[in-house]
Amino acid sequence: MGRVFKEFEELCMARGRAVGFAEGFAEGKDQKTEQVITNMLRRGYSSAEISLCTGLGTDKVAFIAKKTGISI
């Protein structure tokens, strides 16, 4: 029984590491996307153009614009 518990514990730990890695990767990806959108806003792209290029909704673009203090 001890061996089965140890294998289960190792599996749970490995899954936890995988989930943590995925969350960290997604967070980094979100930060990169926000940076790209901020750069596009600063260059004068419209929220519709940014939405078309990034695949994000115009509401998300507007949220990022507001967050960074850029008026659109």
Secondary structure as GFF3:
##gff-version 3
##sequence-region A 1 72
A	DSSP	alpha_helix	2	42	.	.	.	ID=ss1
A	DSSP	alpha_helix	47	54	.	.	.	ID=ss2
A	DSSP	alpha_helix	58	68	.	.	.	ID=ss3
###
